[in-house]
Amino acid sequence: MANDKLITGKTKLLGVIGHPVEHSLSPAMHNAALAQLFEDIANLGLDYVYLPFPIAPENLEVAIAGFAAIGVVGFSVTIPHKQAIIPLLSEITPLARMIGAVNTVSRQNNQWVGTNTDIEGFIAPLQTTYKQDWSQKVAVILGNGGAARAVVAGCHQLGFAKIYVVGRNVQRLQQFRDSWSNSPISENLQVHQWEELAKLIPQANLLVNTTPIGMYPKVDESPLSGEEIANLPTGAIAYDLIYIPKPTQFLKQAEKQGAIAIDGLEMLVQQGVAALKIWLKQENVPVEVMRQALQKHLGLS
């Protein structure tokens, strides 16, 4: 597969906006897929390149207008723009509105349309590799930030009977719960303080870490003590949204308890797959090429 494809005046632009954005893994993943598609089905004119665009918050509005002017087809959105971009878009999917964040924007009928593919990314392994009937199951989610919102929506979509969100700040937990009050999700959602974990973990069929605890460089940290995770049922799924290190301390602990471990790399791949399908308006996306490109980029293969 040649990644040194010639970029011409006909090459269509995709990209990722953030601040900073130089550490984004998306260009490696998407350009590998686009190069593969260009080689496979060049007759369809799939001539695209995916670029990182560092955009400071004060320049967001003018940048989005500039993207429209130069014919950008679509772009990913990362920190700190996921909420700030919402007022600048013509349309937002109900899913993105429910989460309150946009991570994927596409140009449709000369308008910007925002959605959120994090949900799709999160639930992909739970719908395929670990597929089961979730309707009698309990999800325990550590953390109540932006990532937790996508996880809550994903667990609801999978049909979990109970979704418990655990956090340390009572006020933020209350705000988190209240933000879902007009949604059917509120029927299955409960918020709990960290001190209540001891009674929640033994009930968990799915335990998700949405906190940054354990992320590189603090690789020896975990959101849970060995004592807390010791009560995780054998056969439960432990899912960490972090992908460096691989595995995290949290997942090592969980595996010792006989849990099934899923790391954040697959979520990153699958949210990218979902975005590419939207931008290219086609279902056939080289998932394995994207996965391998990420693993190579991270020195995991």
Salt bridges, closest charged atoms under 4 A:
ASP47 OD1 - LYS5 NZ 2.72
ASP118 OD2 - LYS82 NZ 3.20
GLU196 OE1 - HIS192 ND1 2.87
GLU196 OE1 - LYS199 NZ 3.50
ASP263 OD2 - LYS246 NZ 2.58
GLU266 OE2 - ARG291 NH2 2.84
GLU283 OE1 - LYS277 NZ 3.53
GLU288 OE1 - ARG291 NH1 2.43
